[in-house]
Amino acid sequence: MTATGKTNLAGMTKARLRDFFIALDEKPFRAEQVLKWIHQRGVLDFDAMTDISKSLRDKLKEVAVIELPDIVEDYASADGCHKWLIEVASGSRVEMVFIPEAGRGTLCVSSQAGCSLDCSFCATGKQGFNSNLTVAEIIGQLWWANKKLGGFAEKKERPVSNVVMMGMGEPLLNFDNVMEAIALMMDDLAYGLSKRKVTVSTSGVVPALEKMKDYTDASLAISLHAPNDELRSQIMPINKRYPIAQLLDAARGYMASLKDKRVPVIEYTLIAGVNDHRQHARDLAVLLKDFPCKINLIPFNPFSLSDYRRPSGSSVTNFRQILQQAGYTVTVRTTRADDIGAACGQLVGAVEDQTRRSGRYRQRAQSETGKVFDSTDNLAVTADRL
């Protein structure tokens, strides 16, 4: 329900739209019509929905709206990527990133304003946490990407072929809204994305991962970043609550529920001198020996409130070779869009922090460097002390 008391249809799944129209004493098939207008044609104006009677359009204007978050900043990278900053109802601003590649276009979607977790290598966590995004605010990122990239043009192929829930926030801590948004992404009457091309990335919220199989069959990525509990707990505090063994067991359970031979992706951010040693690679190979997966190595992308450094090229190569020799399929993520602060781990917006975490990090950085940071700094772009 919006501030005007009207129902926002923008984030409603097909099932919810059907219930909405039944409650209006209208035929359930109207849901399919409205779904197509919003998500396939990009239309937000009831008057433009020409296959719906005028009387129903007038009724809809009385009781409903179609509201999406607004884009407030638009950045284009030299490598063809785009970053958009959107303003959500809480007043915070969150980021989404489009990454074009040969044969596909990937949209990195945010699920929270800030992040309640505090992974030491991620700029988003340094901003603290404000709110979960609504379904409309999550699916609105895909809607806007299609709008900005011409994807609603008739007979034109959609520019976004893949969606990764790897933007700001931990998706499984906004479980219900993320699952409904994914349902819209995969609905043939909305965006029609394949289950193989929608990926949920989690840092390890085990209870939510265990129930995910009852809601979706999207692909899975695990943010692991360390080969043992001691190191992972140092850089990812969530590991103290849900250690690696529990996380991998929950991931096995989810993958077993799928009706195909997909495997999860293990994401591993390589941080110089922290988790990039040869022994870390050997330990990771042993850890995952009974866990079918692909491994994606991500060289750390610097940001201003972190002392971590990017690993050398030789360290990345050695790490990859050790894993490949152990029989794993390994990719190294190419850094994209770092000139606009949109590389992996760099996403920041303008979060109305409820945790006071962002203030503590700024004060610490100021005392260590003498540089003044305020709440409006784009923390990801400035890396002059690294």
ZAKOLFI-658946 format. One record per residue (C-alpha): y, x, z; residue in three letters. Coordinates in pm, whole numbers, padded with zeros to 5 digits, always signed. Layout:
// residues N
YXZala/...
// end
This chain:
// residues 386
+00000+00000+00000met/+00343+00133-00094thr/+00669+00115+00102ala/+00755-00201-00095thr/+00437-00369+00023gly/+00286-00360-00324lys/-00055-00216-00408thr/-00057+00113-00597asn/-00314+00096-00877leu/-00275+00459-00983ala/-00548+00595-00758gly/-00792+00305-00774met/-01144+00361-00904thr/-01302+00105-01136lys/-01485-00057-00845ala/-01167-00090-00639arg/-00974-00227-00936leu/-01242-00489-00994arg/-01217-00599-00630asp/-00838-00611-00667phe/-00853-00843-00969phe/-01118-01065-00811ile/-00887-01106-00511ala/-00619-01222-00757leu/-00864-01479-00902asp/-00872-01282-01225glu/-01167-01166-01431lys/-01318-00833-01317pro/-01300-00689-01670phe/-00925-00660-01630arg/-01002-00350-01425ala/-01140-00174-01731glu/-00831-00265-01933gln/-00587-00133-01672val/-00798+00179-01615leu/-00776+00266-01985lys/-00403+00201-02001trp/-00328+00431-01707ile/-00572+00716-01757his/-00651+00719-02129gln/-00316+00613-02274arg/-00085+00737-01999gly/+00092+00401-01959val/+00249+00313-01622leu/+00448+00006-01730asp/+00269-00329-01704phe/+00484-00473-01983asp/+00340-00216-02225ala/-00018-00330-02161met/-00032-00550-02467thr/-00393-00673-02441asp/-00313-00837-02106ile/-00150-01180-02101ser/+00217-01203-02012lys/+00137-01427-01717ser/-00096-01166-01570leu/+00153-00889-01638arg/+00417-01088-01449asp/+00174-01142-01162lys/+00095-00771-01150leu/+00464-00681-01132lys/+00495-00902-00824glu/+00205-00752-00629val/+00136-00406-00769ala/+00286-00082-00895val/+00156+00228-01072ile/+00312+00522-00890glu/+00232+00889-00932leu/+00390+01196-00770pro/+00686+01349-00951asp/+00694+01693-01109ile/+00990+01884-00968val/+00932+02233-01114glu/+00764+02352-01433asp/+00674+02719-01487tyr/+00525+02875-01800ala/+00340+03207-01781ser/+00353+03476-02044ala/-00024+03440-02086asp/-00007+03069-02173gly/-00079+02924-01829cys/+00137+02653-01673his/+00218+02585-01310lys/+00371+02257-01198trp/+00512+02180-00856leu/+00476+01814-00758ile/+00638+01629-00470glu/+00408+01408-00264val/+00487+01120-00030ala/+00494+01340+00282ser/+00792+01528+00137gly/+00593+01844+00079ser/+00548+02003-00261arg/+00213+02123-00393val/+00107+02320-00696glu/-00135+02267-00981met/-00218+02521-01252val/-00342+02484-01610phe/-00538+02778-01753ile/-00609+02770-02129pro/-00904+02968-02256glu/-01103+02984-02577ala/-01281+02651-02613gly/-01158+02497-02290arg/-00861+02418-02069gly/-00904+02431-01691thr/-00682+02250-01441leu/-00677+02382-01086cys/-00606+02079-00865val/-00474+02068-00508ser/-00617+01835-00243ser/-00387+01900+00056gln/-00027+01990+00124ala/-00090+02332+00269gly/-00427+02401+00428cys/-00560+02350+00778ser/-00784+02656+00740leu/-00640+03006+00774asp/-00832+03236+00543cys/-00662+03573+00571ser/-00654+03646+00195phe/-00499+03315+00084cys/-00126+03244+00055ala/-00175+02867+00091thr/-00310+02899+00444gly/-00005+03097+00551lys/+00208+02786+00489gln/+00022+02583+00748gly/-00075+02220+00693phe/+00112+01895+00643asn/-00108+01622+00498ser/-00402+01518+00289asn/-00312+01407-00061leu/-00384+01047-00159thr/-00614+00962-00448val/-00307+00888-00662ala/-00157+01228-00572glu/-00479+01407-00666ile/-00554+01221-00989ile/-00182+01229-01066gly/-00212+01604-01123gln/-00463+01544-01404leu/-00248+01260-01541trp/+00062+01482-01550trp/-00121+01774-01709ala/-00235+01548-01990asn/+00115+01405-02022lys/+00284+01744-02034lys/+00029+01889-02277leu/+00023+01594-02516gly/-00318+01472-02410gly/-00231+01102-02429phe/-00149+01122-02800ala/-00374+00895-03005glu/-00679+01065-03158lys/-00590+01397-02997lys/-00850+01588-02799glu/-00767+01610-02431arg/-00627+01955-02342pro/-00792+01951-01997val/-01167+01989-02038ser/-01245+02126-01691asn/-01114+02049-01342val/-01165+02276-01043val/-01077+02157-00695met/-00955+02507-00607met/-00584+02450-00560gly/-00404+02411-00230met/-00619+02287+00056gly/-00985+02251+00147glu/-01122+01960-00062pro/-01396+01860+00181leu/-01143+01812+00462leu/-00996+01533+00248asn/-01337+01400+00165phe/-01287+01031+00083asp/-00980+01080-00135asn/-01131+01376-00320val/-01454+01189-00392met/-01266+00889-00531glu/-01043+01111-00743ala/-01350+01285-00882ile/-01502+00947-00963ala/-01194+00872-01174leu/-01208+01212-01343met/-01569+01147-01446met/-01534+00777-01540asp/-01575+00723-01914asp/-01297+00462-01901leu/-01059+00713-01740ala/-01088+01086-01819tyr/-01458+01105-01902gly/-01513+01459-01774leu/-01870+01587-01750ser/-02030+01646-01412lys/-02071+02006-01525arg/-01697+02038-01581lys/-01569+01909-01248val/-01617+02160-00966thr/-01561+02120-00595val/-01492+02448-00418ser/-01544+02460-00043thr/-01496+02722+00226ser/-01790+02574+00411gly/-01726+02235+00574val/-02096+02184+00632val/-02108+01817+00748pro/-01904+01706+00446ala/-02114+01918+00211leu/-02430+01760+00352glu/-02309+01409+00269lys/-02156+01495-00070met/-02479+01411-00253lys/-02428+01044-00163asp/-02092+01035-00343tyr/-02094+01262-00646thr/-02294+01497-00867asp/-02005+01729-00948ala/-02061+02104-00970ser/-02027+02320-00660leu/-01857+02649-00579ala/-01889+02824-00243ile/-01603+03043-00117ser/-01813+03308+00054leu/-01614+03636+00037his/-01833+03832+00278ala/-02204+03926+00302pro/-02242+03874+00678asn/-02114+03652+00957asp/-01921+03923+01142glu/-01698+04008+00846leu/-01671+03652+00720arg/-01556+03528+01060ser/-01281+03790+01057gln/-01136+03679+00723ile/-01245+03313+00728met/-01223+03154+01075pro/-01423+02849+00962ile/-01731+03072+00966asn/-01722+03076+01347lys/-01803+02704+01338arg/-02026+02693+01030tyr/-02193+03033+00980pro/-02336+03151+00651ile/-02695+03032+00708ala/-02579+02675+00773gln/-02349+02683+00472leu/-02619+02805+00234leu/-02869+02551+00369asp/-02620+02269+00309ala/-02552+02399-00042ala/-02927+02410-00114arg/-02957+02048-00005gly/-02676+01939-00233tyr/-02807+02128-00535met/-03156+01985-00477ala/-03010+01635-00508ser/-02886+01701-00863leu/-03099+01595-01157lys/-03053+01910-01362asp/-03084+02286-01327lys/-02728+02370-01235arg/-02669+02641-00977val/-02365+02687-00753pro/-02105+02956-00807val/-02052+03201-00523ile/-01685+03304-00511glu/-01619+03648-00366tyr/-01265+03782-00339thr/-01272+04163-00344leu/-01021+04312-00099ile/-00966+04687-00102ala/-01121+04854+00201gly/-01230+04524+00355val/-01526+04379+00165asn/-01549+04583-00158asp/-01777+04870-00052his/-02105+04938-00231arg/-02294+04848+00085gln/-02124+04507+00090his/-02259+04449-00260ala/-02610+04552-00154arg/-02592+04327+00151asp/-02470+04037-00064leu/-02763+04086-00302ala/-03006+04065-00008val/-02828+03764+00145leu/-02855+03560-00174leu/-03202+03670-00286lys/-03354+03324-00221asp/-03042+03133-00323phe/-03020+03070-00701pro/-02657+03111-00799cys/-02399+03275-01017lys/-02146+03512-00861ile/-01779+03518-00951asn/-01591+03827-00830leu/-01217+03779-00781ile/-00998+04088-00738pro/-00748+04009-00462phe/-00408+03893-00586asn/-00130+04024-00358pro/+00132+03807-00192phe/+00416+03896+00039ser/+00274+03792+00378leu/-00045+03995+00345ser/-00117+04364+00389asp/-00432+04339+00181tyr/-00453+04540-00141arg/-00610+04478-00476arg/-00932+04681-00527pro/-00948+04960-00781ser/-01109+04899-01116gly/-01395+05134-01026ser/-01465+04941-00705ser/-01490+04616-00898val/-01715+04776-01158thr/-01945+04931-00898asn/-01970+04604-00704phe/-02056+04409-01020arg/-02315+04662-01138gln/-02500+04661-00807ile/-02530+04282-00821leu/-02631+04282-01186gln/-02899+04542-01120gln/-03030+04311-00848ala/-03071+04040-01113gly/-02761+03825-01061tyr/-02538+03675-01328thr/-02195+03813-01237val/-01850+03744-01381thr/-01519+03903-01285val/-01231+03659-01287arg/-00947+03775-01507thr/-00614+03753-01327thr/-00403+03491-01499arg/-00051+03360-01435ala/+00034+03610-01161asp/+00385+03636-01312asp/+00451+03279-01193ile/+00261+03309-00864gly/-00030+03100-00989ala/-00321+03343-00969ala/-00620+03273-00748cys/-00520+03281-00379gly/-00147+03278-00456gln/-00074+02905-00462leu/+00209+02797-00235val/+00441+02501-00246gly/+00701+02380+00001ala/+00500+02248+00293val/+00647+02061+00587glu/+00423+02258+00821asp/+00288+02065+01122gln/+00096+02363+01258thr/+00385+02612+01305arg/+00156+02867+01142arg/+00401+02945+00862ser/+00674+03034+01111gly/+00445+03271+01298arg/+00351+03453+00978tyr/+00715+03486+00870arg/+00817+03624+01209gln/+00532+03875+01201arg/+00622+03989+00849ala/+00989+04020+00939gln/+00913+04236+01244ser/+00684+04461+01040glu/+00898+04501+00730thr/+01254+04419+00830gly/+01265+04176+00539lys/+01386+03820+00605val/+01153+03540+00495phe/+01258+03177+00513asp/+01070+02853+00451ser/+01186+02832+00089thr/+01048+03171-00019asp/+00795+03160-00296asn/+00562+03380-00097leu/+00319+03438-00379ala/+00564+03586-00627val/+00713+03853-00403thr/+00479+04146-00344ala/+00719+04436-00327asp/+00581+04591-00007arg/+00221+04610-00129leu/
// end
